[in-house]
């Protein structure tokens, strides 16, 4: 619309009365409606609306009816914001279709969208009929009083508890863990020792998924530039915390040295599942991107987890082995070398076995990688080399993604990583629900909880100090070193997967069984203490400790344009050798395209 189409700042054909009414209504529109109306108005009207919106709102409020005012005030309430947050994922992709009567029956956003409702109904029907099939095949074990039925109830409730906890921006796994504790202690589920073998199988499967994901999430392009920092900041702090926890647990918790070493190798692992969501939120605002801090944290966390699981497997094989002394001595080196060699070979096989243009290449690669990891973990434990399997999983995932990136797969949007992310969504509530269900509050000793807490805090504090000291020479300032040390205090997945292992390997009513219970209790306390605390500290202190980038990196812009799937690989280090003018020119050539797509 040209300037000639206006008369005294008012479009032709529109009366002053109508225009005034429009301006008055604008003052009480909801925020989203206000934004849309301002964009659609001509420039002169934008200025008029802005002046009225800033100053004489109280004068115009008398023209509005009381119900309308109350309705808009309700829209701005915390409950309205909470409901919008619950439906935030629905904003992606196509809007939800719904029958004509749906909005009248379920006003939005206070009720689920029809898409959410129909999805829940579909899942309930699938679960119900699947349970009927299991009950018809298995019998009483799948009945309401059977162990399998209790496991199903535990997993579903843990998933719901994790979802509710995630609405508070805290890690969902904490809600899953508390759900398991509550269901066990109120008597809804009762997973006794007879269920230990099945629960251990689920833990091993979850461990395979965790470690393959860790290998797939290692960026083969950014990792070589960070190899020295990763090795220094991953291995040495891990050794320090493992040693501190081993010594303190031996003297404070009165654990035998063989169990103290096992506990140290478990507690020293960090939790990418807690750290990554916090890094996504900070990365979206540009914090820490210029120095590649998110990539450094994720790479170190993956190496850290692999070291913990591999060392635990080696130590477990040694502690509970009846082999000769020579075999026990050779077991550690053979497990490490054999695991890495098998994993690298299997990752290479996964890159050549399905032909690259095969229409079924993606599912075949995913299943082949999963089968190799399962075979390595279960087979390694069967032959007495439990430390080889976890290393093989990480090595296979890393070699596979490295080879796939060379034959056409996009490293930043990897279908295999998406598949294992779905696998983890299934097994995460099972793992943390079972771990929480092992805690019986009536059997806890308050003095034991205090001692376990002292062991954990001692190890975490010393590791943070060592990490800050080792950050010298890594091109990080003091604030960034503190942030990195906080990121590596979080515990979750490895502790949930390995904490119950020792308890399942020792007989009841023995001193070893009591020591294994202390290990499990310390692992559960580490999750409850560090997961929510670490997430809160990273979220609150991140903007104060990290440097904010002035502009998004080229990789980030491409990722936002290309895919909606969150991946830690789009947190990359920019090429500092490029001239600022070149970066700006390339960025501006991409950003307008995003704007055009958004208006289509």
C-alpha positions in Angstrom: 0.0 0.0 0.0 1.5 3.3 -1.1 1.7 6.6 0.8 -1.1 8.0 -1.4 -3.5 5.5 0.0 -3.4 7.2 3.4 -5.1 10.4 4.5 -4.0 12.0 7.8 -2.4 8.7 8.8 -5.6 6.7 8.3 -6.1 4.4 5.3 -8.7 5.5 2.8 -12.1 3.9 3.2 -11.7 3.5 7.0 -13.6 5.9 9.3 -11.9 7.5 12.2 -14.4 5.9 14.5 -13.5 2.4 13.2 -9.9 3.2 13.5 -10.2 4.4 17.1 -12.0 1.2 18.0 -9.3 -0.8 16.4 -6.6 1.1 18.3 -8.5 0.6 21.6 -8.9 -3.1 21.0 -5.2 -3.3 20.2 -4.3 -2.2 23.7 -5.8 -5.3 25.2 -4.9 -7.9 22.6 -2.9 -10.9 23.7 0.9 -10.7 23.1 0.8 -13.1 20.1 -2.2 -11.3 18.5 -0.5 -7.9 19.2 2.6 -9.0 17.3 0.7 -10.2 14.3 -1.5 -7.0 14.2 1.5 -4.7 14.3 3.3 -6.5 11.5 0.2 -6.4 9.3 -0.4 -2.6 9.9 1.2 0.1 7.7 4.2 2.1 9.1 2.1 5.1 10.1 -0.3 2.9 12.1 2.6 1.1 13.8 3.7 4.4 15.2 0.2 5.3 16.4 -0.3 1.9 18.0 3.1 2.1 19.7 2.3 5.6 21.2 -1.0 4.5 22.6 0.3 1.1 23.8 3.1 2.9 25.8 1.1 5.7 27.4 -2.7 6.1 27.4 -3.6 2.4 28.0 -5.4 3.2 31.2 -7.6 5.7 29.5 -8.7 3.2 26.9 -9.3 0.5 29.4 -12.7 1.9 30.3 -14.0 1.2 26.8 -13.4 -2.5 27.3 -15.9 -4.7 29.0 -15.0 -6.4 32.3 -15.2 -10.0 31.0 -12.9 -9.3 28.1 -10.4 -7.7 30.5 -10.5 -10.6 32.8 -10.2 -13.1 30.0 -7.1 -11.4 28.7 -5.6 -11.2 32.1 -6.2 -14.9 32.5 -4.3 -15.5 29.3 -1.3 -13.8 30.8 -1.4 -15.8 34.0 1.2 -18.4 35.0 -1.3 -21.2 34.3 -1.6 -20.0 30.7 2.2 -19.9 30.4 2.5 -23.4 31.8 0.0 -24.8 29.4 1.8 -23.2 26.5 5.0 -24.7 27.7 3.4 -28.2 27.7 2.4 -27.7 24.1 5.7 -26.1 23.0 6.7 -29.1 20.8 3.4 -28.8 18.9 4.6 -25.5 17.3 7.0 -27.5 15.1 5.8 -28.8 11.8 2.2 -28.6 10.6 -0.5 -27.4 13.1 -2.7 -29.9 14.7 -5.9 -30.9 12.8 -8.9 -31.2 15.0 -12.7 -31.9 14.5 -15.0 -28.8 14.7 -16.3 -29.7 18.1 -12.8 -30.2 19.7 -12.1 -26.5 20.5 -15.5 -26.1 22.1 -15.1 -29.3 24.2 -11.4 -28.6 25.1 -10.5 -24.9 25.0 -6.9 -24.2 24.1 -4.3 -24.2 25.4 -5.7 -25.4 28.7 -6.4 -28.8 27.2 -4.2 -31.0 25.0 -4.4 -30.6 21.3 -6.2 -33.2 19.3 -2.9 -34.4 18.0 -1.6 -35.0 21.6 -4.9 -36.6 22.7 -5.1 -39.0 19.7 -1.5 -39.9 20.2 -2.0 -40.8 23.8 -5.1 -42.8 22.9 -3.2 -44.7 20.2 -0.4 -45.5 22.6 -2.8 -46.7 25.2 -4.6 -49.0 22.7 -1.3 -50.4 21.4 -0.1 -51.1 25.0 -3.4 -52.6 26.0 -3.6 -55.1 23.1 0.1 -55.8 23.4 -0.4 -56.8 27.0 -3.3 -59.0 26.1 -1.1 -60.8 23.6 1.7 -61.2 26.2 -0.8 -62.5 28.8 -2.2 -65.0 26.3 1.3 -66.3 25.5 3.2 -66.1 28.8 0.4 -66.5 31.3 0.4 -65.4 35.0 3.8 -63.8 34.7 2.2 -61.1 32.6 -0.9 -60.9 34.8 -1.6 -58.2 37.3 0.4 -60.0 40.1 3.3 -61.0 37.8 6.7 -59.5 37.6 6.4 -58.6 33.9 3.2 -56.6 34.6 4.9 -54.8 37.4 7.8 -53.9 35.2 5.4 -52.5 32.6 3.6 -50.4 35.2 6.9 -49.2 36.6 8.2 -48.1 33.1 5.0 -46.3 32.2 4.8 -44.4 35.5 8.6 -43.6 35.3 8.0 -42.1 31.9 5.2 -39.9 33.2 7.3 -38.9 36.2 10.2 -38.0 34.0 7.9 -35.9 31.7 6.5 -34.0 34.7 10.0 -33.3 36.0 11.2 -32.1 32.6 8.5 -29.4 32.7 10.5 -27.8 35.5 13.7 -27.7 33.3 15.2 -30.3 35.7 16.5 -33.6 34.1 13.6 -36.0 33.5 15.7 -38.9 34.7 15.4 -37.6 38.3 11.7 -37.9 38.1 12.0 -41.4 36.8 14.3 -42.3 39.7 11.9 -40.9 42.3 9.0 -42.6 40.6 10.7 -46.0 41.1 11.4 -45.2 44.7 7.8 -44.2 45.4 6.2 -47.1 43.7 8.5 -49.6 45.5 7.9 -48.1 49.0 4.2 -47.6 48.7 3.7 -51.2 47.6 2.5 -50.7 44.0 5.5 -52.7 42.7 7.7 -55.2 44.5 10.8 -56.1 42.5 12.5 -58.7 44.7 15.8 -60.5 44.2 14.2 -63.1 41.8 13.9 -60.3 39.3 17.6 -59.3 39.5 18.7 -61.3 36.4 16.0 -59.8 34.2 16.7 -56.3 35.5 20.4 -56.8 34.9 19.7 -57.7 31.2 17.7 -54.5 30.8 20.6 -52.5 32.3 23.1 -54.1 29.9 20.9 -53.3 26.9 20.6 -49.7 28.2 24.3 -49.6 28.6 24.9 -50.7 25.0 22.6 -47.9 23.7 24.3 -45.3 25.9 27.8 -46.2 24.8 26.9 -46.4 21.1 25.3 -43.0 21.3 28.4 -41.7 23.0 30.5 -42.9 20.0 28.1 -41.6 17.4 28.0 -38.2 19.1 31.8 -37.7 18.9 32.4 -35.3 16.1 35.3 -36.6 13.9 35.9 -33.1 12.5 36.1 -31.2 15.7 37.7 -33.9 17.9 41.2 -33.8 16.3 41.4 -30.1 17.1 40.6 -30.9 20.8 42.4 -34.2 21.2 45.0 -33.0 23.7 42.5 -31.0 25.7 40.1 -34.0 25.7 42.7 -36.4 26.8 44.0 -34.1 29.5 40.6 -33.0 30.9 39.0 -36.5 30.6 41.6 -39.0 31.8 43.3 -37.1 34.7 40.2 -35.7 36.4 38.6 -39.2 36.1 41.6 -40.9 37.7 41.6 -38.3 40.4 38.0 -38.6 41.4 38.1 -42.4 41.1 41.1 -42.5 43.4 39.6 -40.1 45.9 36.3 -42.0 46.1 38.1 -45.3 46.4 40.2 -44.2 49.4 37.5 -42.3 51.2 34.9 -45.1 50.7 37.4 -47.6 52.0 38.0 -45.7 55.2 34.7 -43.8 55.7 32.2 -46.5 54.5 34.5 -49.4 55.7 34.3 -51.0 52.3 36.7 -53.8 51.3 39.3 -52.5 48.8 37.9 -54.5 45.9 34.4 -53.0 46.3 35.9 -49.5 47.0 37.7 -49.7 43.6 34.5 -50.7 41.9 32.7 -47.7 43.5 35.4 -45.3 42.5 35.2 -46.4 38.8 31.4 -46.0 38.8 31.2 -42.6 40.6 33.9 -41.0 38.4 31.7 -41.1 35.3 29.8 -38.0 34.3 26.3 -37.7 32.7 25.9 -36.2 29.2 22.1 -36.8 29.5 22.1 -34.0 32.2 24.6 -31.7 30.6 23.4 -31.7 26.9 20.0 -30.1 27.4 21.6 -27.3 29.4 24.2 -26.8 26.7 21.4 -26.6 24.0 19.7 -23.8 25.9 23.0 -21.9 26.3 24.1 -22.6 22.7 20.8 -21.2 21.3 21.8 -17.9 23.0 25.3 -18.0 21.7 27.1 -18.7 25.0 30.4 -20.6 24.8 30.1 -21.3 21.0 33.1 -19.2 19.9 35.6 -21.4 21.9 33.8 -24.7 21.3 33.2 -25.3 25.0 30.0 -27.4 24.4 31.9 -29.7 22.0 34.7 -30.0 24.5 32.3 -30.9 27.3 30.5 -33.6 25.3 33.7 -35.1 24.0 35.2 -35.4 27.4 31.9 -36.8 28.8 31.9 -39.5 26.2 35.5 -40.5 26.8 34.9 -40.3 30.6 31.9 -42.7 30.4 33.8 -45.1 28.2 36.7 -45.1 30.6 34.4 -45.7 33.6 32.5 -48.5 32.0 35.5 -50.2 30.6 37.5 -50.0 33.8 34.5 -51.2 35.8 34.2 -54.2 33.5 37.9 -55.0 33.9 37.8 -54.7 37.7 34.6 -56.7 37.9 36.1 -59.5 36.0 39.2 -59.4 38.2 37.3 -59.1 41.5 34.8 -61.9 40.8 37.1 -64.1 38.7 38.4 -67.6 39.8 41.1 -67.6 37.1 44.8 -67.9 37.6 47.0 -64.9 38.6 48.5 -64.7 35.1 45.1 -64.6 33.5 43.9 -61.9 35.9 47.0 -59.7 35.2 46.6 -60.0 31.4 42.8 -59.5 31.5 43.0 -55.7 31.7 45.3 -55.0 28.7 43.6 -57.7 26.6 40.2 -56.2 27.3 41.2 -52.7 26.3 43.1 -53.8 23.1 40.5 -56.4 22.1 37.6 -54.1 22.8 39.0 -51.2 20.7 40.1 -53.5 17.9 36.7 -55.3 17.7 34.8 -52.1 17.8 36.8 -50.4 15.1 36.5 -53.5 12.9 32.7 -53.7 13.5 32.3 -50.0 12.8 34.1 -50.4 9.5 31.9 -53.4 8.6 28.8 -51.3 9.3 30.0 -48.8 6.7 30.4 -51.3 3.9 28.0 -54.1 4.6 24.7 -52.4 3.4 25.5 -50.8 0.0 25.2 -47.1 0.3 22.4 -46.8 -2.3 20.4 -49.6 -0.8 16.9 -48.3 0.1 17.1 -50.2 3.4 20.6 -48.9 4.2 19.6 -46.9 7.2 17.7 -49.6 9.2 20.3 -52.2 8.3 23.1 -50.0 9.5 21.3 -49.2 12.8 20.4 -52.9 13.5 23.9 -54.0 12.5 25.5 -51.5 14.9 23.1 -52.5 17.7 23.7 -56.2 17.1 27.5 -55.7 17.3 27.3 -53.8 20.5 25.0 -56.3 22.1 27.2 -59.1 21.1 30.3 -57.3 22.4 28.8 -56.6 25.9 27.0 -59.9 26.5 29.7 -62.0 24.7 32.5 -60.2 26.5 30.9 -60.9 29.9 30.3 -64.5 28.9 34.0 -65.2 28.1 35.3 -63.3 31.2 36.4 -60.0 29.5 33.7 -57.7 30.6 35.7 -54.5 30.0 36.1 -55.2 26.2 32.4 -54.8 25.4 31.9 -51.2 26.5 35.0 -50.1 24.7 33.9 -51.9 21.6 30.5 -50.1 21.6 32.1 -46.6 21.7 34.8 -47.5 19.1 32.2 -49.0 16.8 30.0 -45.9 17.0 32.8 -43.5 16.4 34.3 -45.5 13.4 30.9 -46.0 11.9 30.0 -42.3 11.9 33.4 -41.4 10.6 33.1 -43.8 7.7 29.4 -42.8 7.0 30.3 -39.2 6.8 32.8 -40.0 4.0 30.2 -41.8 1.9 27.5 -39.2 2.0 25.8 -39.2 5.4 25.6 -35.8 7.0 27.5 -35.7 10.3 25.3 -33.0 11.7 22.0 -34.9 11.0 22.7 -38.6 11.5 19.8 -41.0 11.1 21.6 -43.6 13.2 21.9 -41.2 16.1 18.2 -40.5 15.8 17.4 -44.2 15.9 19.5 -44.7 19.1 17.9 -41.6 20.6 14.6 -43.4 20.1 16.0 -46.6 21.7 17.1 -44.6 24.6 13.7 -43.0 25.1 12.3 -46.5 25.5 15.0 -47.9 27.8 15.6 -44.8 30.0 12.5 -45.1 32.1 13.1 -48.8 32.4 16.6 -48.3 33.7 15.9 -45.5 36.1 12.6 -46.9 37.3 14.3 -50.3 38.1 17.2 -48.5 39.8 14.8 -46.4 42.0 12.7 -49.5 42.8 15.8 -51.1 44.4 15.7 -48.5 47.2 13.7 -49.5 50.3 13.4 -46.5 52.6 12.7 -48.7 55.7 16.1 -50.4 55.3 18.1 -47.1 55.1 20.3 -46.0 57.9 20.5 -42.2 58.4 24.2 -42.4 59.5 25.0 -44.3 56.3 23.4 -41.7 54.1 25.6 -39.0 55.7 28.8 -41.0 55.2 27.9 -41.7 51.5 27.2 -38.0 51.1 30.6 -37.1 52.5 32.3 -39.5 50.1 30.5 -37.9 47.1 31.1 -34.3 48.1 34.8 -35.0 48.7 35.3 -36.6 45.3 33.3 -33.9 43.4 35.1 -30.9 45.1 38.6 -32.4 44.5 37.7 -33.2 40.9 36.5 -29.6 40.3 39.8 -28.2 41.7 41.9 -30.5 39.5 39.8 -29.7 36.4 40.3 -25.9 36.9 44.1 -26.5 37.4 44.3 -28.7 34.3 42.4 -26.1 32.2 45.6 -24.1 32.1 46.8 -24.1 28.5 43.4 -25.0 27.0 42.7 -21.4 26.0 39.9 -21.1 28.6 39.6 -18.2 31.0 39.0 -18.7 34.7 35.2 -18.4 34.4 35.0 -20.9 31.6 37.2 -23.3 33.6 34.7 -23.1 36.5 31.8 -23.8 34.1 33.5 -26.8 32.7 34.3 -28.2 36.1 30.6 -27.8 37.1 29.4 -29.6 34.0 31.5 -32.6 34.9 30.0 -33.0 38.4 26.7 -34.4 37.2 26.1 -38.2 37.7 23.3 -40.2 36.3 23.3 -42.9 33.6 26.4 -44.9 34.3 25.7 -44.9 38.0 22.1 -46.2 37.4 23.4 -48.9 35.0 26.4 -50.1 37.0 25.3 -49.4 40.6 23.2 -52.6 40.9 25.7 -54.9 39.2 27.7 -55.8 42.3 24.5 -56.5 44.2 23.5 -59.1 41.7 26.8 -60.9 41.8 27.1 -61.5 45.6 25.1 -63.9 47.8 22.7 -62.5 50.4 23.3 -62.3 54.1 27.1 -61.8 53.6 29.5 -59.0 54.2 29.9 -58.7 50.4 26.2 -58.2 50.1 26.2 -55.4 52.6 29.1 -53.8 50.8 27.2 -54.0 47.5 24.2 -52.4 49.1 26.5 -49.4 50.1 27.7 -49.1 46.5 24.1 -49.0 45.2 23.1 -46.5 47.8 26.0 -44.2 47.0 25.2 -44.4 43.3 21.6 -43.4 43.8 22.6 -40.6 46.1 25.0 -39.3 43.5 22.2 -39.1 41.0 19.8 -37.4 43.4 22.4 -34.9 44.6 24.3 -34.0 41.4 21.8 -34.2 38.5 19.3 -31.5 39.6 22.1 -29.4 41.3 24.3 -29.5 38.2 21.5 -28.7 35.8 20.4 -25.7 37.9 24.0 -24.4 38.3 24.7 -24.7 34.5 21.5 -22.9 33.6 21.9 -20.1 36.1 25.6 -19.6 36.0 26.1 -20.3 32.3 25.3 -16.7 31.1 27.6 -15.3 33.7 30.6 -17.6 33.1 30.6 -18.1 29.3 31.2 -15.5 26.6 28.3 -14.8 24.3 29.1 -14.9 20.6 28.1 -11.9 18.6 26.6 -14.0 15.8 25.7 -17.6 15.3 28.2 -19.8 13.5 27.6 -20.9 10.0 27.1 -24.4 11.1 24.4 -23.4 13.5 22.5 -21.4 10.9 22.6 -24.4 8.5 21.4 -26.7 11.2 18.4 -24.5 12.1 17.5 -24.4 8.4 18.0 -28.0 7.6 16.7 -30.1 10.5 14.6 -29.8 13.7 16.4 -32.7 15.4 18.6 -31.6 18.2 22.1 -32.9 17.9 25.2 -32.0 19.9 27.1 -31.9 16.6 25.7 -28.5 15.6 27.7 -27.2 18.6 30.9 -26.8 16.7 34.0 -24.6 16.7 33.9 -21.9 14.0 36.8 -21.6 11.6 38.7 -18.7 13.1 40.9 -18.4 10.0 38.0 -17.1 8.0 37.8 -13.3 7.6 34.9 -11.7 9.4 33.6 -10.3 6.1 33.5 -13.8 4.6 31.6 -15.2 7.6 29.1 -12.3 7.5 28.6 -12.7 3.7 28.0 -16.5 4.0 25.7 -16.0 7.0 23.5 -13.4 5.3 23.2 -15.6 2.2 21.6 -18.3 4.3 19.5 -16.3 6.8 17.2 -14.6 4.3 16.3 -18.1 2.9 15.1 -19.1 6.4 12.9 -16.0 6.5 11.5 -16.8 3.1 10.7 -20.3 4.1 9.0 -19.2 7.3 6.5 -17.0 5.3 5.6 -19.7 2.9 
